[in-house]
Amino acid sequence: MSVRRLNHAVLWIRDVERSVAFYTDVFGFQVDHLTAGRAAFLSAPGSLNDHDLGLFAIGADAPGPEQGRVGLYHLAWEVGTLGELAELGRKLTDRGALVGASDHVVSKSFYAKDPDGNEFEVMWRVPREDWPAGDSDQRPGPLDLPAAMARWGADLATGSAAGSAT
């Protein structure tokens, strides 16, 4: 038996309402269950999961994640189209959450942090037939989103997001 995919992620956060506002605004998640001040369970539109993201509050004074320490580096959320990636990039920029962007050759990505400093990646998967051969240089480079949109268009759906929301 092998793992098929990530079903959901759970994060420790400081403030439930603040994090729910962030994830519903930026990602369009819906709130499936909310325990005021303590926890929330959210799902992506069209998801078949019970929840895609769990949020558990541990208090306003809780220390945040620290780079270079053992633990989760980031989560990667996949979008279906480059147009969706561009829109999320604008939302993240408007919120001051965007911290980077990369072209991973097989995917195009933005990196951001939620209000508690949890880092995440939002990525669009390049069509498999356009991936380079196995011996090609696949080091990440700077993201040129206009060039990617000129090549594939804003509405080409790829990856698992092409067939379902999860």
Protein Blocks (a to p, Z undefined) as FASTA:
>chain_A
ZZfbdfbdcdddfblklmmmmmmmmnopacfbdcehkaccdddehiabfbfbdcddebjk
lccddehiacdfbdcdddfbfklmmmmmmmmmmnopagbdcdehjaccdddddfkopacd
ddddddfklpccfkbccbdcdddfklmmmmnopmlcghjklmmmZZ
